[in-house]
Amino acid sequence: MKKIEKESLVLADKILRGFQKAVEKVYENARKNGEELVIADEDGKVIRIKP
């Protein structure tokens, strides 16, 4: 694998992990505050997550 491809994969992995941590934090804060989360799946269907 080329060096640039490896660096790109490492960067993409870091971005994905950062995004996952951000979502976990938002979910945890909503759960603590008793708030409902509203998200959309890949098809655009709205999903409500109640704590």
ModelCIF file with pLDDT and N, C-alpha, C, O atoms, coordinates in Angstrom:
data_MODEL
#
_entry.id   MODEL 
#
_entity.id                         1 
_entity.type                       polymer 
_entity.pdbx_number_of_molecules   1 
#
_entity_poly.entity_id                      1 
_entity_poly.type                           'polypeptide(L)' 
_entity_poly.nstd_linkage                   no 
_entity_poly.nstd_monomer                   no 
_entity_poly.pdbx_seq_one_letter_code       MKKIEKESLVLADKILRGFQKAVEKVYENARKNGEELVIADEDGKVIRIKP 
_entity_poly.pdbx_seq_one_letter_code_can   MKKIEKESLVLADKILRGFQKAVEKVYENARKNGEELVIADEDGKVIRIKP 
_entity_poly.pdbx_strand_id                 A 
#
loop_
_entity_poly_seq.entity_id 
_entity_poly_seq.num 
_entity_poly_seq.mon_id 
_entity_poly_seq.hetero 
1 1  MET n 
1 2  LYS n 
1 3  LYS n 
1 4  ILE n 
1 5  GLU n 
1 6  LYS n 
1 7  GLU n 
1 8  SER n 
1 9  LEU n 
1 10 VAL n 
1 11 LEU n 
1 12 ALA n 
1 13 ASP n 
1 14 LYS n 
1 15 ILE n 
1 16 LEU n 
1 17 ARG n 
1 18 GLY n 
1 19 PHE n 
1 20 GLN n 
1 21 LYS n 
1 22 ALA n 
1 23 VAL n 
1 24 GLU n 
1 25 LYS n 
1 26 VAL n 
1 27 TYR n 
1 28 GLU n 
1 29 ASN n 
1 30 ALA n 
1 31 ARG n 
1 32 LYS n 
1 33 ASN n 
1 34 GLY n 
1 35 GLU n 
1 36 GLU n 
1 37 LEU n 
1 38 VAL n 
1 39 ILE n 
1 40 ALA n 
1 41 ASP n 
1 42 GLU n 
1 43 ASP n 
1 44 GLY n 
1 45 LYS n 
1 46 VAL n 
1 47 ILE n 
1 48 ARG n 
1 49 ILE n 
1 50 LYS n 
1 51 PRO n 
#
_struct_asym.id          A 
_struct_asym.entity_id   1 
#
loop_
_ma_qa_metric.id 
_ma_qa_metric.mode 
_ma_qa_metric.name 
_ma_qa_metric.software_group_id 
_ma_qa_metric.type 
1 global pLDDT . pLDDT 
2 local  pLDDT . pLDDT 
#
_ma_qa_metric_global.metric_id      1 
_ma_qa_metric_global.metric_value   89.55 
_ma_qa_metric_global.model_id       1 
_ma_qa_metric_global.ordinal_id     1 
#
loop_
_ma_qa_metric_local.label_asym_id 
_ma_qa_metric_local.label_comp_id 
_ma_qa_metric_local.label_seq_id 
_ma_qa_metric_local.metric_id 
_ma_qa_metric_local.metric_value 
_ma_qa_metric_local.model_id 
_ma_qa_metric_local.ordinal_id 
A MET 1  2 67.00 1 1  
A LYS 2  2 83.00 1 2  
A LYS 3  2 83.00 1 3  
A ILE 4  2 85.00 1 4  
A GLU 5  2 89.00 1 5  
A LYS 6  2 89.00 1 6  
A GLU 7  2 90.00 1 7  
A SER 8  2 91.00 1 8  
A LEU 9  2 92.00 1 9  
A VAL 10 2 93.00 1 10 
A LEU 11 2 95.00 1 11 
A ALA 12 2 95.00 1 12 
A ASP 13 2 95.00 1 13 
A LYS 14 2 96.00 1 14 
A ILE 15 2 97.00 1 15 
A LEU 16 2 96.00 1 16 
A ARG 17 2 96.00 1 17 
A GLY 18 2 96.00 1 18 
A PHE 19 2 93.00 1 19 
A GLN 20 2 94.00 1 20 
A LYS 21 2 96.00 1 21 
A ALA 22 2 94.00 1 22 
A VAL 23 2 89.00 1 23 
A GLU 24 2 91.00 1 24 
A LYS 25 2 93.00 1 25 
A VAL 26 2 90.00 1 26 
A TYR 27 2 88.00 1 27 
A GLU 28 2 91.00 1 28 
A ASN 29 2 90.00 1 29 
A ALA 30 2 88.00 1 30 
A ARG 31 2 88.00 1 31 
A LYS 32 2 91.00 1 32 
A ASN 33 2 91.00 1 33 
A GLY 34 2 90.00 1 34 
A GLU 35 2 90.00 1 35 
A GLU 36 2 90.00 1 36 
A LEU 37 2 87.00 1 37 
A VAL 38 2 88.00 1 38 
A ILE 39 2 86.00 1 39 
A ALA 40 2 88.00 1 40 
A ASP 41 2 86.00 1 41 
A GLU 42 2 87.00 1 42 
A ASP 43 2 91.00 1 43 
A GLY 44 2 90.00 1 44 
A LYS 45 2 93.00 1 45 
A VAL 46 2 92.00 1 46 
A ILE 47 2 89.00 1 47 
A ARG 48 2 90.00 1 48 
A ILE 49 2 84.00 1 49 
A LYS 50 2 81.00 1 50 
A PRO 51 2 70.00 1 51 
#
loop_
_atom_site.group_PDB 
_atom_site.id 
_atom_site.type_symbol 
_atom_site.label_atom_id 
_atom_site.label_alt_id 
_atom_site.label_comp_id 
_atom_site.label_asym_id 
_atom_site.label_entity_id 
_atom_site.label_seq_id 
_atom_site.pdbx_PDB_ins_code 
_atom_site.Cartn_x 
_atom_site.Cartn_y 
_atom_site.Cartn_z 
_atom_site.occupancy 
_atom_site.B_iso_or_equiv 
_atom_site.pdbx_formal_charge 
_atom_site.auth_seq_id 
_atom_site.auth_comp_id 
_atom_site.auth_asym_id 
_atom_site.auth_atom_id 
_atom_site.pdbx_PDB_model_num 
ATOM 1   N N  . MET A 1 1  ? 0.850   -1.175 0.000  1.00 67.00 ? 1  MET A N  1 
ATOM 2   C CA . MET A 1 1  ? 0.000   0.000  0.000  1.00 67.00 ? 1  MET A CA 1 
ATOM 3   C C  . MET A 1 1  ? 0.898   1.241  0.000  1.00 67.00 ? 1  MET A C  1 
ATOM 4   O O  . MET A 1 1  ? 1.926   1.277  0.676  1.00 67.00 ? 1  MET A O  1 
ATOM 5   N N  . LYS A 1 2  ? 0.501   2.233  -0.751 1.00 83.00 ? 2  LYS A N  1 
ATOM 6   C CA . LYS A 1 2  ? 1.299   3.446  -0.844 1.00 83.00 ? 2  LYS A CA 1 
ATOM 7   C C  . LYS A 1 2  ? 1.227   4.228  0.464  1.00 83.00 ? 2  LYS A C  1 
ATOM 8   O O  . LYS A 1 2  ? 0.259   4.130  1.219  1.00 83.00 ? 2  LYS A O  1 
ATOM 9   N N  . LYS A 1 3  ? 2.277   5.005  0.709  1.00 83.00 ? 3  LYS A N  1 
ATOM 10  C CA . LYS A 1 3  ? 2.366   5.791  1.940  1.00 83.00 ? 3  LYS A CA 1 
ATOM 11  C C  . LYS A 1 3  ? 1.186   6.763  2.058  1.00 83.00 ? 3  LYS A C  1 
ATOM 12  O O  . LYS A 1 3  ? 0.624   6.927  3.141  1.00 83.00 ? 3  LYS A O  1 
ATOM 13  N N  . ILE A 1 4  ? 0.817   7.392  0.970  1.00 85.00 ? 4  ILE A N  1 
ATOM 14  C CA . ILE A 1 4  ? -0.289  8.360  0.992  1.00 85.00 ? 4  ILE A CA 1 
ATOM 15  C C  . ILE A 1 4  ? -1.595  7.657  1.337  1.00 85.00 ? 4  ILE A C  1 
ATOM 16  O O  . ILE A 1 4  ? -2.402  8.201  2.090  1.00 85.00 ? 4  ILE A O  1 
ATOM 17  N N  . GLU A 1 5  ? -1.818  6.465  0.804  1.00 89.00 ? 5  GLU A N  1 
ATOM 18  C CA . GLU A 1 5  ? -3.030  5.710  1.109  1.00 89.00 ? 5  GLU A CA 1 
ATOM 19  C C  . GLU A 1 5  ? -3.080  5.349  2.586  1.00 89.00 ? 5  GLU A C  1 
ATOM 20  O O  . GLU A 1 5  ? -4.137  5.447  3.210  1.00 89.00 ? 5  GLU A O  1 
ATOM 21  N N  . LYS A 1 6  ? -1.947  4.931  3.156  1.00 89.00 ? 6  LYS A N  1 
ATOM 22  C CA . LYS A 1 6  ? -1.893  4.586  4.570  1.00 89.00 ? 6  LYS A CA 1 
ATOM 23  C C  . LYS A 1 6  ? -2.193  5.808  5.424  1.00 89.00 ? 6  LYS A C  1 
ATOM 24  O O  . LYS A 1 6  ? -2.957  5.729  6.386  1.00 89.00 ? 6  LYS A O  1 
ATOM 25  N N  . GLU A 1 7  ? -1.586  6.943  5.068  1.00 90.00 ? 7  GLU A N  1 
ATOM 26  C CA . GLU A 1 7  ? -1.825  8.173  5.822  1.00 90.00 ? 7  GLU A CA 1 
ATOM 27  C C  . GLU A 1 7  ? -3.295  8.586  5.736  1.00 90.00 ? 7  GLU A C  1 
ATOM 28  O O  . GLU A 1 7  ? -3.867  9.066  6.715  1.00 90.00 ? 7  GLU A O  1 
ATOM 29  N N  . SER A 1 8  ? -3.896  8.401  4.579  1.00 91.00 ? 8  SER A N  1 
ATOM 30  C CA . SER A 1 8  ? -5.305  8.736  4.402  1.00 91.00 ? 8  SER A CA 1 
ATOM 31  C C  . SER A 1 8  ? -6.190  7.844  5.276  1.00 91.00 ? 8  SER A C  1 
ATOM 32  O O  . SER A 1 8  ? -7.152  8.315  5.883  1.00 91.00 ? 8  SER A O  1 
ATOM 33  N N  . LEU A 1 9  ? -5.852  6.552  5.332  1.00 92.00 ? 9  LEU A N  1 
ATOM 34  C CA . LEU A 1 9  ? -6.628  5.632  6.161  1.00 92.00 ? 9  LEU A CA 1 
ATOM 35  C C  . LEU A 1 9  ? -6.484  5.969  7.635  1.00 92.00 ? 9  LEU A C  1 
ATOM 36  O O  . LEU A 1 9  ? -7.456  5.892  8.386  1.00 92.00 ? 9  LEU A O  1 
ATOM 37  N N  . VAL A 1 10 ? -5.280  6.340  8.058  1.00 93.00 ? 10 VAL A N  1 
ATOM 38  C CA . VAL A 1 10 ? -5.055  6.716  9.451  1.00 93.00 ? 10 VAL A CA 1 
ATOM 39  C C  . VAL A 1 10 ? -5.865  7.965  9.786  1.00 93.00 ? 10 VAL A C  1 
ATOM 40  O O  . VAL A 1 10 ? -6.498  8.030  10.840 1.00 93.00 ? 10 VAL A O  1 
ATOM 41  N N  . LEU A 1 11 ? -5.848  8.947  8.906  1.00 95.00 ? 11 LEU A N  1 
ATOM 42  C CA . LEU A 1 11 ? -6.600  10.177 9.123  1.00 95.00 ? 11 LEU A CA 1 
ATOM 43  C C  . LEU A 1 11 ? -8.104  9.895  9.161  1.00 95.00 ? 11 LEU A C  1 
ATOM 44  O O  . LEU A 1 11 ? -8.814  10.424 10.016 1.00 95.00 ? 11 LEU A O  1 
ATOM 45  N N  . ALA A 1 12 ? -8.583  9.075  8.247  1.00 95.00 ? 12 ALA A N  1 
ATOM 46  C CA . ALA A 1 12 ? -10.003 8.730  8.221  1.00 95.00 ? 12 ALA A CA 1 
ATOM 47  C C  . ALA A 1 12 ? -10.401 8.010  9.504  1.00 95.00 ? 12 ALA A C  1 
ATOM 48  O O  . ALA A 1 12 ? -11.486 8.247  10.034 1.00 95.00 ? 12 ALA A O  1 
ATOM 49  N N  . ASP A 1 13 ? -9.545  7.144  10.003 1.00 95.00 ? 13 ASP A N  1 
ATOM 50  C CA . ASP A 1 13 ? -9.816  6.432  11.252 1.00 95.00 ? 13 ASP A CA 1 
ATOM 51  C C  . ASP A 1 13 ? -9.896  7.403  12.421 1.00 95.00 ? 13 ASP A C  1 
ATOM 52  O O  . ASP A 1 13 ? -10.769 7.269  13.279 1.00 95.00 ? 13 ASP A O  1 
ATOM 53  N N  . LYS A 1 14 ? -8.997  8.377  12.464 1.00 96.00 ? 14 LYS A N  1 
ATOM 54  C CA . LYS A 1 14 ? -9.027  9.374  13.533 1.00 96.00 ? 14 LYS A CA 1 
ATOM 55  C C  . LYS A 1 14 ? -10.301 10.209 13.484 1.00 96.00 ? 14 LYS A C  1 
ATOM 56  O O  . LYS A 1 14 ? -10.897 10.506 14.520 1.00 96.00 ? 14 LYS A O  1 
ATOM 57  N N  . ILE A 1 15 ? -10.712 10.583 12.285 1.00 97.00 ? 15 ILE A N  1 
ATOM 58  C CA . ILE A 1 15 ? -11.947 11.358 12.122 1.00 97.00 ? 15 ILE A CA 1 
ATOM 59  C C  . ILE A 1 15 ? -13.146 10.540 12.583 1.00 97.00 ? 15 ILE A C  1 
ATOM 60  O O  . ILE A 1 15 ? -14.018 11.057 13.282 1.00 97.00 ? 15 ILE A O  1 
ATOM 61  N N  . LEU A 1 16 ? -13.196 9.272  12.198 1.00 96.00 ? 16 LEU A N  1 
ATOM 62  C CA . LEU A 1 16 ? -14.300 8.401  12.597 1.00 96.00 ? 16 LEU A CA 1 
ATOM 63  C C  . LEU A 1 16 ? -14.359 8.238  14.107 1.00 96.00 ? 16 LEU A C  1 
ATOM 64  O O  . LEU A 1 16 ? -15.438 8.316  14.695 1.00 96.00 ? 16 LEU A O  1 
ATOM 65  N N  . ARG A 1 17 ? -13.207 8.012  14.745 1.00 96.00 ? 17 ARG A N  1 
ATOM 66  C CA . ARG A 1 17 ? -13.180 7.873  16.209 1.00 96.00 ? 17 ARG A CA 1 
ATOM 67  C C  . ARG A 1 17 ? -13.622 9.163  16.893 1.00 96.00 ? 17 ARG A C  1 
ATOM 68  O O  . ARG A 1 17 ? -14.337 9.118  17.894 1.00 96.00 ? 17 ARG A O  1 
ATOM 69  N N  . GLY A 1 18 ? -13.205 10.302 16.368 1.00 96.00 ? 18 GLY A N  1 
ATOM 70  C CA . GLY A 1 18 ? -13.616 11.590 16.930 1.00 96.00 ? 18 GLY A CA 1 
ATOM 71  C C  . GLY A 1 18 ? -15.115 11.794 16.810 1.00 96.00 ? 18 GLY A C  1 
ATOM 72  O O  . GLY A 1 18 ? -15.758 12.272 17.744 1.00 96.00 ? 18 GLY A O  1 
ATOM 73  N N  . PHE A 1 19 ? -15.674 11.433 15.664 1.00 93.00 ? 19 PHE A N  1 
ATOM 74  C CA . PHE A 1 19 ? -17.117 11.540 15.453 1.00 93.00 ? 19 PHE A CA 1 
ATOM 75  C C  . PHE A 1 19 ? -17.876 10.633 16.412 1.00 93.00 ? 19 PHE A C  1 
ATOM 76  O O  . PHE A 1 19 ? -18.884 11.041 16.989 1.00 93.00 ? 19 PHE A O  1 
ATOM 77  N N  . GLN A 1 20 ? -17.396 9.409  16.583 1.00 94.00 ? 20 GLN A N  1 
ATOM 78  C CA . GLN A 1 20 ? -18.050 8.473  17.491 1.00 94.00 ? 20 GLN A CA 1 
ATOM 79  C C  . GLN A 1 20 ? -18.030 8.994  18.926 1.00 94.00 ? 20 GLN A C  1 
ATOM 80  O O  . GLN A 1 20 ? -19.022 8.870  19.643 1.00 94.00 ? 20 GLN A O  1 
ATOM 81  N N  . LYS A 1 21 ? -16.918 9.571  19.346 1.00 96.00 ? 21 LYS A N  1 
ATOM 82  C CA . LYS A 1 21 ? -16.824 10.121 20.698 1.00 96.00 ? 21 LYS A CA 1 
ATOM 83  C C  . LYS A 1 21 ? -17.774 11.298 20.871 1.00 96.00 ? 21 LYS A C  1 
ATOM 84  O O  . LYS A 1 21 ? -18.381 11.457 21.929 1.00 96.00 ? 21 LYS A O  1 
ATOM 85  N N  . ALA A 1 22 ? -17.905 12.120 19.838 1.00 94.00 ? 22 ALA A N  1 
ATOM 86  C CA . ALA A 1 22 ? -18.819 13.261 19.907 1.00 94.00 ? 22 ALA A CA 1 
ATOM 87  C C  . ALA A 1 22 ? -20.261 12.790 20.031 1.00 94.00 ? 22 ALA A C  1 
ATOM 88  O O  . ALA A 1 22 ? -21.027 13.346 20.819 1.00 94.00 ? 22 ALA A O  1 
ATOM 89  N N  . VAL A 1 23 ? -20.637 11.779 19.269 1.00 89.00 ? 23 VAL A N  1 
ATOM 90  C CA . VAL A 1 23 ? -21.999 11.239 19.335 1.00 89.00 ? 23 VAL A CA 1 
ATOM 91  C C  . VAL A 1 23 ? -22.248 10.630 20.713 1.00 89.00 ? 23 VAL A C  1 
ATOM 92  O O  . VAL A 1 23 ? -23.321 10.820 21.287 1.00 89.00 ? 23 VAL A O  1 
ATOM 93  N N  . GLU A 1 24 ? -21.277 9.908  21.243 1.00 91.00 ? 24 GLU A N  1 
ATOM 94  C CA . GLU A 1 24 ? -21.421 9.321  22.579 1.00 91.00 ? 24 GLU A CA 1 
ATOM 95  C C  . GLU A 1 24 ? -21.641 10.410 23.625 1.00 91.00 ? 24 GLU A C  1 
ATOM 96  O O  . GLU A 1 24 ? -22.459 10.254 24.531 1.00 91.00 ? 24 GLU A O  1 
ATOM 97  N N  . LYS A 1 25 ? -20.910 11.505 23.494 1.00 93.00 ? 25 LYS A N  1 
ATOM 98  C CA . LYS A 1 25 ? -21.029 12.603 24.465 1.00 93.00 ? 25 LYS A CA 1 
ATOM 99  C C  . LYS A 1 25 ? -22.417 13.246 24.376 1.00 93.00 ? 25 LYS A C  1 
ATOM 100 O O  . LYS A 1 25 ? -23.038 13.520 25.403 1.00 93.00 ? 25 LYS A O  1 
ATOM 101 N N  . VAL A 1 26 ? -22.900 13.487 23.167 1.00 90.00 ? 26 VAL A N  1 
ATOM 102 C CA . VAL A 1 26 ? -24.231 14.073 22.991 1.00 90.00 ? 26 VAL A CA 1 
ATOM 103 C C  . VAL A 1 26 ? -25.296 13.144 23.555 1.00 90.00 ? 26 VAL A C  1 
ATOM 104 O O  . VAL A 1 26 ? -26.213 13.595 24.240 1.00 90.00 ? 26 VAL A O  1 
ATOM 105 N N  . TYR A 1 27 ? -25.182 11.859 23.273 1.00 88.00 ? 27 TYR A N  1 
ATOM 106 C CA . TYR A 1 27 ? -26.150 10.888 23.772 1.00 88.00 ? 27 TYR A CA 1 
ATOM 107 C C  . TYR A 1 27 ? -26.125 10.844 25.300 1.00 88.00 ? 27 TYR A C  1 
ATOM 108 O O  . TYR A 1 27 ? -27.179 10.821 25.937 1.00 88.00 ? 27 TYR A O  1 
ATOM 109 N N  . GLU A 1 28 ? -24.940 10.831 25.883 1.00 91.00 ? 28 GLU A N  1 
ATOM 110 C CA . GLU A 1 28 ? -24.810 10.769 27.337 1.00 91.00 ? 28 GLU A CA 1 
ATOM 111 C C  . GLU A 1 28 ? -25.383 12.026 27.992 1.00 91.00 ? 28 GLU A C  1 
ATOM 112 O O  . GLU A 1 28 ? -26.057 11.937 29.019 1.00 91.00 ? 28 GLU A O  1 
ATOM 113 N N  . ASN A 1 29 ? -25.120 13.186 27.410 1.00 90.00 ? 29 ASN A N  1 
ATOM 114 C CA . ASN A 1 29 ? -25.683 14.424 27.958 1.00 90.00 ? 29 ASN A CA 1 
ATOM 115 C C  . ASN A 1 29 ? -27.204 14.435 27.856 1.00 90.00 ? 29 ASN A C  1 
ATOM 116 O O  . ASN A 1 29 ? -27.882 14.875 28.786 1.00 90.00 ? 29 ASN A O  1 
ATOM 117 N N  . ALA A 1 30 ? -27.739 13.965 26.757 1.00 88.00 ? 30 ALA A N  1 
ATOM 118 C CA . ALA A 1 30 ? -29.193 13.909 26.593 1.00 88.00 ? 30 ALA A CA 1 
ATOM 119 C C  . ALA A 1 30 ? -29.805 12.934 27.598 1.00 88.00 ? 30 ALA A C  1 
ATOM 120 O O  . ALA A 1 30 ? -30.865 13.201 28.164 1.00 88.00 ? 30 ALA A O  1 
ATOM 121 N N  . ARG A 1 31 ? -29.138 11.813 27.812 1.00 88.00 ? 31 ARG A N  1 
ATOM 122 C CA . ARG A 1 31 ? -29.637 10.830 28.767 1.00 88.00 ? 31 ARG A CA 1 
ATOM 123 C C  . ARG A 1 31 ? -29.653 11.414 30.174 1.00 88.00 ? 31 ARG A C  1 
ATOM 124 O O  . ARG A 1 31 ? -30.619 11.228 30.914 1.00 88.00 ? 31 ARG A O  1 
ATOM 125 N N  . LYS A 1 32 ? -28.599 12.112 30.541 1.00 91.00 ? 32 LYS A N  1 
ATOM 126 C CA . LYS A 1 32 ? -28.518 12.712 31.878 1.00 91.00 ? 32 LYS A CA 1 
ATOM 127 C C  . LYS A 1 32 ? -29.584 13.782 32.085 1.00 91.00 ? 32 LYS A C  1 
ATOM 128 O O  . LYS A 1 32 ? -30.129 13.924 33.180 1.00 91.00 ? 32 LYS A O  1 
ATOM 129 N N  . ASN A 1 33 ? -29.878 14.537 31.019 1.00 91.00 ? 33 ASN A N  1 
ATOM 130 C CA . ASN A 1 33 ? -30.845 15.631 31.110 1.00 91.00 ? 33 ASN A CA 1 
ATOM 131 C C  . ASN A 1 33 ? -32.275 15.191 30.818 1.00 91.00 ? 33 ASN A C  1 
ATOM 132 O O  . ASN A 1 33 ? -33.203 15.993 30.923 1.00 91.00 ? 33 ASN A O  1 
ATOM 133 N N  . GLY A 1 34 ? -32.460 13.931 30.454 1.00 90.00 ? 34 GLY A N  1 
ATOM 134 C CA . GLY A 1 34 ? -33.793 13.413 30.150 1.00 90.00 ? 34 GLY A CA 1 
ATOM 135 C C  . GLY A 1 34 ? -34.355 13.936 28.844 1.00 90.00 ? 34 GLY A C  1 
ATOM 136 O O  . GLY A 1 34 ? -35.573 13.996 28.678 1.00 90.00 ? 34 GLY A O  1 
ATOM 137 N N  . GLU A 1 35 ? -33.494 14.315 27.913 1.00 90.00 ? 35 GLU A N  1 
ATOM 138 C CA . GLU A 1 35 ? -33.933 14.854 26.634 1.00 90.00 ? 35 GLU A CA 1 
ATOM 139 C C  . GLU A 1 35 ? -34.063 13.750 25.593 1.00 90.00 ? 35 GLU A C  1 
ATOM 140 O O  . GLU A 1 35 ? -33.404 12.714 25.679 1.00 90.00 ? 35 GLU A O  1 
ATOM 141 N N  . GLU A 1 36 ? -34.912 13.988 24.622 1.00 90.00 ? 36 GLU A N  1 
ATOM 142 C CA . GLU A 1 36 ? -35.101 13.050 23.524 1.00 90.00 ? 36 GLU A CA 1 
ATOM 143 C C  . GLU A 1 36 ? -34.169 13.430 22.372 1.00 90.00 ? 36 GLU A C  1 
ATOM 144 O O  . GLU A 1 36 ? -34.033 14.608 22.044 1.00 90.00 ? 36 GLU A O  1 
ATOM 145 N N  . LEU A 1 37 ? -33.535 12.440 21.765 1.00 87.00 ? 37 LEU A N  1 
ATOM 146 C CA . LEU A 1 37 ? -32.697 12.683 20.595 1.00 87.00 ? 37 LEU A CA 1 
ATOM 147 C C  . LEU A 1 37 ? -33.471 12.327 19.339 1.00 87.00 ? 37 LEU A C  1 
ATOM 148 O O  . LEU A 1 37 ? -34.214 11.347 19.311 1.00 87.00 ? 37 LEU A O  1 
ATOM 149 N N  . VAL A 1 38 ? -33.291 13.130 18.302 1.00 88.00 ? 38 VAL A N  1 
ATOM 150 C CA . VAL A 1 38 ? -33.928 12.869 17.017 1.00 88.00 ? 38 VAL A CA 1 
ATOM 151 C C  . VAL A 1 38 ? -32.816 12.744 15.986 1.00 88.00 ? 38 VAL A C  1 
ATOM 152 O O  . VAL A 1 38 ? -32.035 13.674 15.783 1.00 88.00 ? 38 VAL A O  1 
ATOM 153 N N  . ILE A 1 39 ? -32.752 11.580 15.335 1.00 86.00 ? 39 ILE A N  1 
ATOM 154 C CA . ILE A 1 39 ? -31.737 11.333 14.308 1.00 86.00 ? 39 ILE A CA 1 
ATOM 155 C C  . ILE A 1 39 ? -32.425 10.785 13.061 1.00 86.00 ? 39 ILE A C  1 
ATOM 156 O O  . ILE A 1 39 ? -33.602 10.426 13.092 1.00 86.00 ? 39 ILE A O  1 
ATOM 157 N N  . ALA A 1 40 ? -31.682 10.729 11.979 1.00 88.00 ? 40 ALA A N  1 
ATOM 158 C CA . ALA A 1 40 ? -32.213 10.161 10.738 1.00 88.00 ? 40 ALA A CA 1 
ATOM 159 C C  . ALA A 1 40 ? -31.305 9.014  10.314 1.00 88.00 ? 40 ALA A C  1 
ATOM 160 O O  . ALA A 1 40 ? -30.083 9.105  10.432 1.00 88.00 ? 40 ALA A O  1 
ATOM 161 N N  . ASP A 1 41 ? -31.914 7.923  9.816  1.00 86.00 ? 41 ASP A N  1 
ATOM 162 C CA . ASP A 1 41 ? -31.110 6.805  9.344  1.00 86.00 ? 41 ASP A CA 1 
ATOM 163 C C  . ASP A 1 41 ? -30.670 7.063  7.904  1.00 86.00 ? 41 ASP A C  1 
ATOM 164 O O  . ASP A 1 41 ? -30.911 8.142  7.362  1.00 86.00 ? 41 ASP A O  1 
ATOM 165 N N  . GLU A 1 42 ? -30.039 6.092  7.298  1.00 87.00 ? 42 GLU A N  1 
ATOM 166 C CA . GLU A 1 42 ? -29.518 6.251  5.941  1.00 87.00 ? 42 GLU A CA 1 
ATOM 167 C C  . GLU A 1 42 ? -30.601 6.552  4.915  1.00 87.00 ? 42 GLU A C  1 
ATOM 168 O O  . GLU A 1 42 ? -30.336 7.217  3.913  1.00 87.00 ? 42 GLU A O  1 
ATOM 169 N N  . ASP A 1 43 ? -31.815 6.071  5.151  1.00 91.00 ? 43 ASP A N  1 
ATOM 170 C CA . ASP A 1 43 ? -32.912 6.292  4.221  1.00 91.00 ? 43 ASP A CA 1 
ATOM 171 C C  . ASP A 1 43 ? -33.640 7.600  4.468  1.00 91.00 ? 43 ASP A C  1 
ATOM 172 O O  . ASP A 1 43 ? -34.564 7.949  3.732  1.00 91.00 ? 43 ASP A O  1 
ATOM 173 N N  . GLY A 1 44 ? -33.224 8.340  5.518  1.00 90.00 ? 44 GLY A N  1 
ATOM 174 C CA . GLY A 1 44 ? -33.878 9.602  5.847  1.00 90.00 ? 44 GLY A CA 1 
ATOM 175 C C  . GLY A 1 44 ? -35.036 9.447  6.802  1.00 90.00 ? 44 GLY A C  1 
ATOM 176 O O  . GLY A 1 44 ? -35.714 10.425 7.113  1.00 90.00 ? 44 GLY A O  1 
ATOM 177 N N  . LYS A 1 45 ? -35.279 8.227  7.279  1.00 93.00 ? 45 LYS A N  1 
ATOM 178 C CA . LYS A 1 45 ? -36.360 7.987  8.228  1.00 93.00 ? 45 LYS A CA 1 
ATOM 179 C C  . LYS A 1 45 ? -35.956 8.542  9.595  1.00 93.00 ? 45 LYS A C  1 
ATOM 180 O O  . LYS A 1 45 ? -34.861 8.266  10.086 1.00 93.00 ? 45 LYS A O  1 
ATOM 181 N N  . VAL A 1 46 ? -36.841 9.320  10.197 1.00 92.00 ? 46 VAL A N  1 
ATOM 182 C CA . VAL A 1 46 ? -36.556 9.945  11.486 1.00 92.00 ? 46 VAL A CA 1 
ATOM 183 C C  . VAL A 1 46 ? -36.733 8.918  12.607 1.00 92.00 ? 46 VAL A C  1 
ATOM 184 O O  . VAL A 1 46 ? -37.723 8.187  12.654 1.00 92.00 ? 46 VAL A O  1 
ATOM 185 N N  . ILE A 1 47 ? -35.763 8.887  13.491 1.00 89.00 ? 47 ILE A N  1 
ATOM 186 C CA . ILE A 1 47 ? -35.787 7.979  14.636 1.00 89.00 ? 47 ILE A CA 1 
ATOM 187 C C  . ILE A 1 47 ? -35.688 8.830  15.905 1.00 89.00 ? 47 ILE A C  1 
ATOM 188 O O  . ILE A 1 47 ? -34.798 9.671  16.029 1.00 89.00 ? 47 ILE A O  1 
ATOM 189 N N  . ARG A 1 48 ? -36.597 8.605  16.829 1.00 90.00 ? 48 ARG A N  1 
ATOM 190 C CA . ARG A 1 48 ? -36.572 9.309  18.098 1.00 90.00 ? 48 ARG A CA 1 
ATOM 191 C C  . ARG A 1 48 ? -36.035 8.353  19.158 1.00 90.00 ? 48 ARG A C  1 
ATOM 192 O O  . ARG A 1 48 ? -36.519 7.231  19.311 1.00 90.00 ? 48 ARG A O  1 
ATOM 193 N N  . ILE A 1 49 ? -35.025 8.822  19.882 1.00 84.00 ? 49 ILE A N  1 
ATOM 194 C CA . ILE A 1 49 ? -34.418 8.010  20.932 1.00 84.00 ? 49 ILE A CA 1 
ATOM 195 C C  . ILE A 1 49 ? -34.748 8.652  22.268 1.00 84.00 ? 49 ILE A C  1 
ATOM 196 O O  . ILE A 1 49 ? -34.315 9.763  22.575 1.00 84.00 ? 49 ILE A O  1 
ATOM 197 N N  . LYS A 1 50 ? -35.521 7.927  23.042 1.00 81.00 ? 50 LYS A N  1 
ATOM 198 C CA . LYS A 1 50 ? -35.913 8.425  24.348 1.00 81.00 ? 50 LYS A CA 1 
ATOM 199 C C  . LYS A 1 50 ? -34.985 7.839  25.400 1.00 81.00 ? 50 LYS A C  1 
ATOM 200 O O  . LYS A 1 50 ? -34.702 6.642  25.378 1.00 81.00 ? 50 LYS A O  1 
ATOM 201 N N  . PRO A 1 51 ? -34.503 8.675  26.327 1.00 70.00 ? 51 PRO A N  1 
ATOM 202 C CA . PRO A 1 51 ? -33.593 8.181  27.364 1.00 70.00 ? 51 PRO A CA 1 
ATOM 203 C C  . PRO A 1 51 ? -34.285 7.290  28.366 1.00 70.00 ? 51 PRO A C  1 
ATOM 204 O O  . PRO A 1 51 ? -33.648 6.798  29.298 1.00 70.00 ? 51 PRO A O  1 
#
